[in-house]
Amino acid sequence: MITGRNAEAQVVEPRPTAARLGTHRAAWYRPVSWLFARQAVPEAVATRIRFDASPEAVWTRIMFYEEVPGNPPFLLRTVLPRPIRTEGDKTRIGATVRCVYKSGDLVKRITAVDPPHFLQFEVVEQRLGVEACVLTLGGSYQIRSCANTTDVLLITNYNAYLRPRFLWRPFEAFLVSQLHRHILRGVSAAMSPGNPATRPAVAESLKPRCAPPGGFTCTVTTQSSSRR
């Protein structure tokens, strides 16, 4: 279960906006939503990574999914709208960041900034053509020193509409964890110019607070306790 400041991010309720459909992905989003979409169920996915760097060094390289250089992994390119760029400032509370995609856009508002330890945002607009299936609520980055290394906990909160949940929840968790890994690989690459980002290990339990030092040593994914 996610507690503390993470819990605050889960109660954000942005206003749904009309979807802007126009890509080939809409061809399967629409029938899927017609067949399975029901009342929203709030979900959260968290991924923890260990960096062999200071919290300050990690903080200065924190980026959103839409800011990561290069192509996303194949699964993300296939299932999700393609990110292009961001417009705005993520260093001030109340600032908005417009995330531009090939099929629309998404607007994030910064709700908490505590350098170099905490960044939280809520999604106030989403127009990506997938709103009948999933609606992003917000997310946060928690950065904590652990011995001579730094833990980064990346959390995404969203409303899920697809049923049955026992079938869709594992796929959504895997998809979001891939998105998190893509972001954190980008952070790792930014801290080591000229060197490829270290690949995360196989997911393990979220319980341990510390892991052996050495870059990307541990990637963990967990979900909210909702079982509806």
C-alpha positions as CSV (number, residue, x, y, z in Angstrom):
1,M,0.0,0.0,0.0
2,I,1.3,3.5,-0.9
3,T,1.1,5.9,2.1
4,G,2.2,9.4,3.1
5,R,2.5,12.0,0.4
6,N,1.8,9.4,-2.3
7,A,-1.7,9.0,-1.0
8,E,-2.4,12.7,-1.7
9,A,-1.7,12.2,-5.4
10,Q,-4.4,9.5,-5.6
11,V,-7.3,11.8,-4.7
12,V,-6.7,14.2,-7.6
13,E,-9.8,14.3,-9.9
14,P,-9.0,16.2,-13.1
15,R,-11.8,17.2,-15.4
16,P,-12.1,14.8,-18.3
17,T,-11.9,16.5,-21.7
18,A,-13.1,15.4,-25.1
19,A,-10.7,13.0,-26.8
20,R,-8.9,14.0,-29.9
21,L,-8.9,10.9,-32.1
22,G,-6.9,10.8,-35.3
23,T,-4.3,7.9,-35.2
24,H,-4.5,4.3,-36.0
25,R,-4.6,3.5,-32.3
26,A,-8.1,4.8,-32.1
27,A,-9.2,1.9,-34.2
28,W,-8.7,-0.5,-31.3
29,Y,-9.3,2.0,-28.4
30,R,-12.8,2.6,-29.5
31,P,-14.1,-1.0,-29.7
32,V,-12.2,-1.9,-26.5
33,S,-13.9,0.9,-24.6
34,W,-17.3,0.0,-26.0
35,L,-16.9,-3.6,-24.9
36,F,-15.3,-3.3,-21.5
37,A,-15.4,0.3,-20.2
38,R,-17.4,0.8,-17.0
39,Q,-17.2,3.0,-13.9
40,A,-13.6,4.1,-13.1
41,V,-11.4,2.3,-10.7
42,P,-8.5,4.3,-9.2
43,E,-5.1,2.6,-9.6
44,A,-1.5,3.4,-8.8
45,V,1.7,1.9,-10.1
46,A,5.1,2.5,-8.4
47,T,8.6,1.7,-9.6
48,R,11.7,2.1,-7.4
49,I,15.3,2.3,-8.9
50,R,18.7,2.7,-7.2
51,F,21.2,5.2,-8.6
52,D,24.8,5.4,-7.8
53,A,24.7,9.1,-7.5
54,S,23.7,11.9,-5.0
55,P,20.0,13.1,-4.7
56,E,21.1,16.5,-6.0
57,A,22.6,14.9,-9.1
58,V,19.5,12.9,-9.8
59,W,17.2,15.8,-9.1
60,T,18.8,18.0,-11.8
61,R,18.2,15.3,-14.4
62,I,14.5,14.4,-13.5
63,M,12.4,14.4,-16.6
64,F,8.9,13.5,-17.7
65,Y,8.1,10.7,-20.2
66,E,7.7,13.3,-23.0
67,E,11.2,14.7,-22.4
68,V,13.1,11.4,-22.7
69,P,15.4,11.5,-25.8
70,G,15.1,8.7,-28.3
71,N,12.3,6.3,-29.1
72,P,10.3,4.6,-26.4
73,P,10.4,0.8,-26.2
74,F,8.3,-1.1,-28.8
75,L,5.4,-1.9,-26.5
76,L,5.0,1.8,-25.5
77,R,5.2,2.9,-29.2
78,T,2.6,0.3,-30.1
79,V,0.0,0.9,-27.3
80,L,0.5,4.5,-26.2
81,P,0.3,7.8,-28.1
82,R,3.7,8.9,-29.3
83,P,5.3,11.8,-27.2
84,I,6.9,14.7,-29.0
85,R,7.9,17.4,-26.5
86,T,7.0,19.4,-23.4
87,E,6.3,23.1,-23.0
88,G,6.5,24.8,-19.6
89,D,8.3,24.8,-16.3
90,K,8.2,22.0,-13.8
91,T,10.3,23.7,-11.1
92,R,7.5,25.9,-9.6
93,I,4.3,25.0,-7.7
94,G,1.3,25.9,-9.8
95,A,3.2,25.9,-13.0
96,T,1.8,24.0,-15.9
97,V,3.6,21.8,-18.4
98,R,1.9,21.0,-21.8
99,C,3.0,17.6,-23.0
100,V,2.6,17.3,-26.8
101,Y,1.8,14.0,-28.5
102,K,1.3,13.1,-32.2
103,S,-2.4,12.5,-31.4
104,G,-3.1,15.2,-28.9
105,D,-1.8,16.6,-25.7
106,L,-1.8,16.3,-21.9
107,V,-1.4,19.2,-19.4
108,K,0.3,18.6,-16.0
109,R,0.2,21.1,-13.1
110,I,2.9,21.0,-10.5
111,T,1.4,20.6,-7.0
112,A,4.5,20.1,-4.9
113,V,8.3,20.8,-5.3
114,D,10.8,20.0,-2.6
115,P,14.3,19.9,-4.1
116,P,16.1,17.5,-4.2
117,H,13.6,15.1,-2.8
118,F,10.0,15.4,-4.0
119,L,8.1,16.5,-7.2
120,Q,4.4,15.9,-7.6
121,F,2.0,16.8,-10.4
122,E,-1.7,16.4,-11.3
123,V,-3.0,16.0,-14.8
124,V,-5.6,18.7,-15.5
125,E,-6.2,18.0,-19.2
126,Q,-5.9,14.8,-21.2
127,R,-6.7,14.7,-24.9
128,L,-5.0,11.6,-26.3
129,G,-7.9,9.5,-27.6
130,V,-7.6,6.9,-24.8
131,E,-9.9,8.6,-22.2
132,A,-12.6,5.9,-22.4
133,C,-10.0,3.3,-21.4
134,V,-7.6,5.1,-19.0
135,L,-7.5,8.7,-17.5
136,T,-4.2,9.8,-16.0
137,L,-4.6,11.6,-12.6
138,G,-1.1,12.5,-11.8
139,G,2.2,11.2,-10.4
140,S,5.2,11.9,-8.2
141,Y,9.0,11.4,-7.9
142,Q,10.4,10.7,-4.5
143,I,14.2,10.9,-4.2
144,R,15.8,9.5,-1.0
145,S,19.4,9.0,0.0
146,C,20.3,5.4,0.9
147,A,23.9,5.0,2.2
148,N,26.1,6.3,-0.7
149,T,23.3,5.8,-3.3
150,T,19.9,7.3,-4.1
151,D,16.5,5.6,-4.3
152,V,14.0,7.1,-6.8
153,L,10.4,6.1,-6.4
154,L,8.3,7.0,-9.4
155,I,4.5,6.8,-9.0
156,T,1.7,7.1,-11.5
157,N,-2.0,7.4,-10.5
158,Y,-4.8,6.8,-13.0
159,N,-8.5,5.9,-13.4
160,A,-9.0,2.6,-15.1
161,Y,-12.2,1.8,-17.0
162,L,-11.6,-1.6,-18.5
163,R,-13.1,-4.8,-17.1
164,P,-12.6,-7.4,-15.9
165,R,-10.0,-5.8,-13.7
166,F,-8.2,-9.1,-12.9
167,L,-7.3,-9.3,-16.6
168,W,-6.5,-5.7,-17.3
169,R,-4.7,-4.7,-14.1
170,P,-1.6,-6.9,-14.7
171,F,-1.3,-5.6,-18.3
172,E,-1.7,-2.0,-17.2
173,A,0.9,-2.5,-14.4
174,F,3.4,-3.9,-16.8
175,L,2.8,-1.1,-19.3
176,V,3.2,1.7,-16.7
177,S,6.3,-0.1,-15.3
178,Q,7.9,0.0,-18.8
179,L,7.1,3.7,-19.0
180,H,8.7,4.3,-15.7
181,R,11.8,2.3,-16.7
182,H,12.1,4.3,-19.9
183,I,12.0,7.5,-17.9
184,L,14.6,6.4,-15.4
185,R,16.9,5.0,-18.0
186,G,16.8,8.5,-19.6
187,V,17.8,10.0,-16.2
188,S,20.6,7.5,-15.9
189,A,21.9,8.3,-19.4
190,A,21.7,12.0,-18.7
191,M,24.0,11.5,-15.6
192,S,26.5,9.5,-17.7
193,P,26.9,11.3,-21.1
194,G,28.4,8.9,-23.7
195,N,27.5,5.8,-21.7
196,P,24.4,3.6,-22.3
197,A,21.8,3.7,-19.5
198,T,22.2,0.6,-17.3
199,R,19.3,-1.8,-17.6
200,P,17.2,-2.4,-14.5
201,A,17.2,-5.9,-13.0
202,V,14.2,-8.2,-12.7
203,A,11.4,-6.8,-10.5
204,E,11.7,-7.7,-6.8
205,S,9.8,-7.1,-3.7
206,L,9.2,-3.5,-2.7
207,K,9.8,-4.2,1.0
208,P,13.6,-3.7,1.2
209,R,14.5,-0.1,1.8
210,C,18.1,-0.5,0.6
211,A,19.9,-2.5,-2.1
212,P,23.6,-3.0,-2.9
213,P,25.1,0.2,-4.6
214,G,25.8,0.2,-8.3
215,G,23.5,2.2,-10.6
216,F,20.3,0.5,-11.7
217,T,20.3,-2.4,-9.3
218,C,16.7,-2.9,-8.6
219,T,13.4,-2.1,-10.3
220,V,10.2,-2.7,-8.4
221,T,6.6,-2.4,-9.5
222,T,3.6,-2.4,-7.2
223,Q,-0.1,-1.5,-7.6
224,S,-2.8,0.0,-5.4
225,S,-4.7,-2.4,-3.2
226,S,-7.9,-2.0,-5.2
227,R,-9.4,-5.3,-6.2
228,R,-12.8,-4.2,-7.6
